[in-house]
């Protein structure tokens, strides 16, 4: 009985192995066929014909999995013994074909002999390159198929509905192909008909048309569902029957997938859960009920609040990723209970705090931890010496940008299993990287933006022979370092030594780094020409040599780099013409040559691969090549500054719908601005066409919902009026239309642009009153307001001054205005302290109001004194009256004050002497009187600041004051909004009382006429005409009195 039982068990084991192990199947087949071949002849023929239809290409499969199995397929041998082939023992029919990683390259046609293997039960063609073949409907004829795997095989097109005919299918994997798509009807058939399906893996298959509720049609309880980055949109159902037995669920990358998790019927057997980068609302405390979880990834989900203690209940957890959310407070102490944890990622939670005590408890209990990722977590409370107890099992350690300060313990560098170490971005971190005993398995080292010293010497290099990535940007590299030794790190793929003040010539030993993909030597002091040996680094994709002192022509050896995608050579001393091979390089995507001495015309580009093109600040001339506007992937186009490009701007520029920056400024371009530039794209952030010879009108129509942030048309010959459609530019931060011939009235509609920070309309032909605000939040972010040298009239725009909130508080950040994601610095041209200056960068602390050279009248409003962040104030060359407001003494940051050539009277307020930053003062050509204040900054001003005021006295103008004269504060001006000063001096209170009765009768009469005839607009126009006539009279009077000068 025992013998029979043992025999039965043996047979069962053999049958099990035959079914699940192709290798055992093939081995046993050889034993059964010692005298005759087991393989049916037709099967052998079909397989050989299939083999002949494909090439063996080493690039067709991933490195590390490549195994050309079909090379063992020889005619005349038993096909059941071939690699990857499994046969049925009785019939000799092929029932299993495993050709994963077989380096097959070619097209899989519908008439392939593969589809003649009708008895196939398992088919695995993963990790090959079928050259954008379509998945044939013939796959639906494999009626016995239980397993089908086509992942990573470069299939494309639509998944055929015939896949749903495979009724015995247990596992289906179509993941990670090339633009493969699955439409709603085939998907519904698939989930309804495949009743035995347990594994459904469709990652990166386009399912954007499939609604998530279709999952309700699952007819079988799945154990694995993987739908990564499928374009799923809509709400995930709360109760999906097919999820009740799930062990693996991966919906990551579907950013428009909403709903809540966990659903009511989720399986407690779930061991793998990835909901990262979705819009699913996750009920964090309930995750603690999924006690079998070994992998939990809910990163990039915008989760907020505290990390729940319930996570600590997941005792089997091996991988936990909570990165890039908005978690706050301390890391829970319960994490120390996750004793099986192999990988912990809390990166990107900048409001999450980890102190020394919490970290010590964490690392002492997590003895199996191999990966610890804490980049951007707040570790400013962690004393670096507390890191000494990190477990020796660690292979991956990321503490980048954590706010660590002090001396980093050297023993961390000596962890025996360490493969990845990132301490970059901790600017206060010091210490020394040891030159010996470093882990020989270290593959990636990043010490950028730290003060950790490292000396490149023999001992160090000998310990780092496995290094593949070395990032020492802005690092403390010792002067004793021998850069030539880096050539011994022959495994290097990425090398970044930028921002290190390194000098000399680029070491020739770098020619040994034949695996290099990325080389960044920018922002150093390297000299000489580009070395020819760089042409031998044939794997190089990105070459950054910007901001050095390299000279001469660009080496022609660069043309030998077939995979080059990025060439950054800006801010050097390169000369000659731009070499022709750069215009004909097929893979080049990023080309930046700005800030050199290149000359000549631009050639036509032979390929349309460019994403960034920057040739600014050179000495180029001639027309812009038409091929530039065929670069449909172009995001940044900069041909600006000191070039002498001519001709017109082609309307073909509007075909570049991906464009975010278009900068053609400071050239000699002529003709009209293509009107389509205002509405051709919602992507455009920067449009700079200033300083050219462009004519015609401003763009007349701006697209609703556009993303324009910077618009500069300064210094052209543009006419017409500012278009009202500009209110559609709701993201606009800088508007510079200065030095044109623009007509019309002040564009009051601009005060609806709540992001506007710079408004320059100077030197145009604008006229009329500058009316008050139209909304409650007008120009609240405005820092620069320049409407000088126009024909504006009437009182100063007090209402606007009251709304300038950004000028009331000094910006402490002191950052430069830019479009961050594309690193474009805003620029503006201003009259600054009397000089015309172009600010290549606009600092957030730069605050200026310039209303000079207009016809404004009335008094300076007291509210100006509230603009504490103001650096420059210029009201010169107007017809302002009244006194200089003492409140101007509150402008503690003021550097320049120009009130010259007005009709200001009274004394100079003593409070102005307290302006310690004031370096430019011009009060000349007014009607000021009395002594000039003494002390502090006023002792530095010469007579030019005060000339043309016959009533002034003081040592600054070499005119002594009478002994009886004392400095008295000037009388206060009229209250805000009181327009009495607009009618000149001489009206005392008696005159007002006498005129009150007559005025009331006249006012009532005029009001009645306006009301009855509804001619309010006529009345306003009449009043404005009278005002302008009065202004002209004042101007003539000022000229006669010598109060104005040009």
Secondary structure, 3 states (H helix, E strand, C coil): CHHHHHHHHHHHHHHHHHHHCHHHHHHHHHHHCCCCCCCCHHHHHHHHHHHHCCEECCCCCCCCCCCCHHHHCCCCCCHHHCCCEEECCCCCCEEEEECCCCCEECCCCCCCHHHHCCCCCEEECCCCECCCEECCHHHHHCCCCCEEECCCCCEEEECCHHHHHCCCCCEEECCCCCCEECCHHHHHHHHHHCCCCCEEECCCCECCCCEHHHHHHCCCCCCEEECCCCCCEEECCCCCHHHCCCCEEECCCCCCEECEECCCCCCCCCCEEECCCCCCEECHHHHHHCCCCCEEECCCCCCEECCCHHHHHCCCCCEEECCCCEECEECCHHHHHCCCCCEEECCCCCCEECCHHHHHHHHHHCCCCCEEECCCCECCCCCHHHHHHCCCCCCEEECCCCCCEEECCHHHHHCCCCCEEECCCCCEEECECCCCCCCCCCCEEECCCCCCEECCCHHHHHHCCCCCEEECCCCEECCCCCHHHHHHCCCCCEEECCCCCCEECCCHHHHHCCCCCEEECCCCEEEECCCHHHHHCCCCCEEECCCCEEEECCCHHHHHCCCCCEEECCCCEEEEECCHHHHCCCCCCEEECCCCEEEECCCCCCCCCCCEEECCCCEEEEECCHHHHHCCCCCEEECCCCCEEECECCHHHHHCCCCCEEECCCCCCEEECCHHHHCCCCCCCEEECCCCEEECECCCCCCCCCCCCEEECCCCCCECCCCHHHHHCCCCCEEECCCCCCEEECCHHHHHCCCCCEEECCCCEEEEECCCCCCCCCCCCCCEEECCCCEEEEECCHHHHHHCHHHCCCCCCCCECEEHHHCEECCEEEEECCEEEEECCCECCCCEEECCCCEEEEECCHHHHHCCCCCEEECCCCEEECECCHHHHHCCCCCEEECCCCCCEECCCHHHHHCCCCCEEECCCCEEEEECCCCHHHHHCCHHHCCCCCEEEEHHHCECCCCCCCCCCCCCCCCCCCCHHHHCCCCCHHHHHHHHHHHHHHHHHHHHHHHHHCCHHHHHHHHHHHHHHHHHHHHHHHHHCCCCCC
